[in-house]
Amino acid sequence: MAVATDTFTEKTDEQKAITEMVRQFADNEIIPVAEEYDHEDKFPEPIVEQMKELGLFGVTIPEEYGGMGLDLTTYAMIVEELSRGWISISGVVNTHFIGSYLLMKFGTEEQKNTFLPKMATGEIRAAFSLSEPEVGSDVQGIKSTAKQADDGQWEINGQKMWVTNGLRSGLVFVLVKTDTKADPPYKGMTCFICEKEPGADKVPGLTIPPKIKKMGYKGVESTELVFDGFKVPEDRILGGPEGLGEGFVQMMDALEVGRVNVAARGVGVAQRSMELALRYSQERKTFGKPIAQHQAITFKLAEMGTRLEAARLLTMKAARMKDAGERSDLEAGMAKLFASEAAKENAEDALRIHGGYGYSKEYEIERIYRDAPLLLIGEGTSEIQKMVIGKKLLQRNRA
Ligand SMILES: Cc1cc2nc3c(=O)[nH]c(=O)nc-3n(C[C@H](O)[C@H](O)[C@H](O)COP(=O)(O)OP(=O)(O)OC[C@H]3O[C@@H](n4cnc5c(N)ncnc54)[C@H](O)[C@@H]3O)c2cc1C
């Protein structure tokens, strides 16, 4: 039998305080207006302004650069709450978080000092760009290139696809090939820090076509970036001269924490779906009793709740391992796979529980059902997660 030790706590007092603050923010400022922004596919500017005031763009940025200096675990808790409110709100923060991670881990002192303080306040927001029209999962197959001109500057050419926050961001971390003949290809890939005017759809060397129309995940824009001789100064290779040829490794590292981030978004979606299902199933009556009392529905609720808890535990474990400085690639992959599938399944179960009303735009679950599938795709599809998980399991358990 287990020996009793300390009382079980999921969160420290600081984590409780901050997640409670973000939950109230979601309840008061996000949930009441999310449908309106979603239906109009409108960027939630006033909400983003409030997030700046709350310091939510600097959660993981060290205090010396003006951020809160919190760990990945606390960040994941915050993302869960934002995503519970509306996945698009966490989307505004998500790419920014990956950009700040790239700078904190790989940036030169000059790059950190230049960008992190403005990123901590949200004055500039970041996006990241790997995907292209013909390439998503197979990142080493990208075709965009950068060549160094005689004046030392680099010129980027090529087309990027699906860049979340592509228009409104002031910084984009762009992965391109600087050596197209490198073997293996990843050794010839470099990440450039591209500065641009937020909101401008045309700047010299870069055109941003109108945002891509999506089934869900509305409000926050996803765009193409068409580079045609876009100039980047020599000192804007991520990590300086030593960063040349390191872009793939840098981006894959960032995607590992990105997976914990997506997992946390999945937990938020699964949580909100559960809340809506619990409420509706106790209000709606059929055959003389609330539908929650029909065993088929009770069982559905039981499955949803169990899935939610498992998703949260996997996510917290991956985040805590990363914070402890341990390898967490396997755990981050498992968390991302399970939590994104849990989000999609809980959204579908909640929609079923709502019957016909789940299909109505008057009900929140209709939006969540359209939003959830994004999580199966971004930061590596479920199939890619399974490839990562399987490979890591075999590596860690060699026969
Ligand atoms: C709304 C949205 C926002 C996004 N934001 C960003 C962003 O900010 N920055 C960015 O760089 N990208 C972004 N992406 C792109 C996203 O990362 C890619 O869509 C994703 O990596 C999948 O790539 P793909 O769409 O090209 O699909 P493909 O790679 O063409 O895959 C198609 C299908 O084949 C499967 N598949 C592929 N290879 C294998 C394999 N070896 N074995 C088994 N199955 C396989 C996939 O799982 C998928 O089911 C975004 C995408 C969306 C939809």
PDBQT file of the ligand as one rigid body, heavy atoms in Angstrom, charges set to zero:
ROOT
HETATM    1  C1  LIG A 401      -4.924  26.473 -39.848  1.00  0.00    +0.000 C 
HETATM    2  C2  LIG A 401      -3.507  26.046 -40.047  1.00  0.00    +0.000 A 
HETATM    3  C3  LIG A 401      -2.488  26.801 -39.507  1.00  0.00    +0.000 A 
HETATM    4  C4  LIG A 401      -1.146  26.467 -39.747  1.00  0.00    +0.000 A 
HETATM    5  N1  LIG A 401      -0.138  27.274 -39.250  1.00  0.00    +0.000 NA
HETATM    6  C5  LIG A 401       1.135  27.040 -39.638  1.00  0.00    +0.000 A 
HETATM    7  C6  LIG A 401       2.164  27.954 -39.279  1.00  0.00    +0.000 A 
HETATM    8  O1  LIG A 401       1.955  28.926 -38.553  1.00  0.00    +0.000 OA
HETATM    9  N2  LIG A 401       3.420  27.736 -39.767  1.00  0.00    +0.000 N 
HETATM   10  C7  LIG A 401       3.706  26.663 -40.562  1.00  0.00    +0.000 A 
HETATM   11  O2  LIG A 401       4.861  26.507 -40.970  1.00  0.00    +0.000 OA
HETATM   12  N3  LIG A 401       2.745  25.764 -40.902  1.00  0.00    +0.000 NA
HETATM   13  C8  LIG A 401       1.474  25.930 -40.468  1.00  0.00    +0.000 A 
HETATM   14  N4  LIG A 401       0.480  25.043 -40.824  1.00  0.00    +0.000 N 
HETATM   15  C9  LIG A 401       0.803  23.935 -41.702  1.00  0.00    +0.000 C 
HETATM   16  C10 LIG A 401       0.813  22.595 -41.010  1.00  0.00    +0.000 C 
HETATM   17  O3  LIG A 401       1.948  22.480 -40.194  1.00  0.00    +0.000 OA
HETATM   18  C11 LIG A 401       0.756  21.512 -42.102  1.00  0.00    +0.000 C 
HETATM   19  O4  LIG A 401      -0.513  21.586 -42.723  1.00  0.00    +0.000 OA
HETATM   20  C12 LIG A 401       1.000  20.139 -41.536  1.00  0.00    +0.000 C 
HETATM   21  O5  LIG A 401       2.347  20.000 -41.141  1.00  0.00    +0.000 OA
HETATM   22  C13 LIG A 401       0.669  19.028 -42.555  1.00  0.00    +0.000 C 
HETATM   23  O6  LIG A 401       1.280  19.287 -43.784  1.00  0.00    +0.000 OA
HETATM   24  P1  LIG A 401       0.431  19.245 -45.135  1.00  0.00    +0.000 P 
HETATM   25  O7  LIG A 401      -0.810  20.007 -44.935  1.00  0.00    +0.000 OA
HETATM   26  O8  LIG A 401       1.319  19.613 -46.250  1.00  0.00    +0.000 OA
HETATM   27  O9  LIG A 401       0.019  17.721 -45.296  1.00  0.00    +0.000 OA
HETATM   28  P2  LIG A 401       0.927  16.578 -45.946  1.00  0.00    +0.000 P 
HETATM   29  O10 LIG A 401       2.280  16.584 -45.374  1.00  0.00    +0.000 OA
HETATM   30  O11 LIG A 401       0.809  16.650 -47.423  1.00  0.00    +0.000 OA
HETATM   31  O12 LIG A 401       0.162  15.284 -45.421  1.00  0.00    +0.000 OA
HETATM   32  C14 LIG A 401      -1.098  14.869 -45.979  1.00  0.00    +0.000 C 
HETATM   33  C15 LIG A 401      -1.568  13.620 -45.232  1.00  0.00    +0.000 C 
HETATM   34  O13 LIG A 401      -0.609  12.575 -45.377  1.00  0.00    +0.000 OA
HETATM   35  C16 LIG A 401      -0.159  12.141 -44.094  1.00  0.00    +0.000 C 
HETATM   36  N5  LIG A 401       1.255  11.809 -44.185  1.00  0.00    +0.000 N 
HETATM   37  C17 LIG A 401       2.269  12.596 -44.648  1.00  0.00    +0.000 A 
HETATM   38  N6  LIG A 401       3.431  11.929 -44.599  1.00  0.00    +0.000 NA
HETATM   39  C18 LIG A 401       3.158  10.702 -44.064  1.00  0.00    +0.000 A 
HETATM   40  C19 LIG A 401       3.940   9.560 -43.741  1.00  0.00    +0.000 A 
HETATM   41  N7  LIG A 401       5.269   9.528 -43.922  1.00  0.00    +0.000 N 
HETATM   42  N8  LIG A 401       3.324   8.475 -43.234  1.00  0.00    +0.000 NA
HETATM   43  C20 LIG A 401       1.980   8.472 -43.016  1.00  0.00    +0.000 A 
HETATM   44  N9  LIG A 401       1.178   9.538 -43.297  1.00  0.00    +0.000 NA
HETATM   45  C21 LIG A 401       1.762  10.630 -43.809  1.00  0.00    +0.000 A 
HETATM   46  C22 LIG A 401      -0.425  13.309 -43.164  1.00  0.00    +0.000 C 
HETATM   47  O14 LIG A 401      -0.527  12.888 -41.832  1.00  0.00    +0.000 OA
HETATM   48  C23 LIG A 401      -1.722  13.844 -43.735  1.00  0.00    +0.000 C 
HETATM   49  O15 LIG A 401      -2.779  13.048 -43.254  1.00  0.00    +0.000 OA
HETATM   50  C24 LIG A 401      -0.857  25.321 -40.519  1.00  0.00    +0.000 A 
HETATM   51  C25 LIG A 401      -1.901  24.524 -41.032  1.00  0.00    +0.000 A 
HETATM   52  C26 LIG A 401      -3.210  24.880 -40.798  1.00  0.00    +0.000 A 
HETATM   53  C27 LIG A 401      -4.312  24.031 -41.380  1.00  0.00    +0.000 C 
ENDROOT
TORSDOF 0
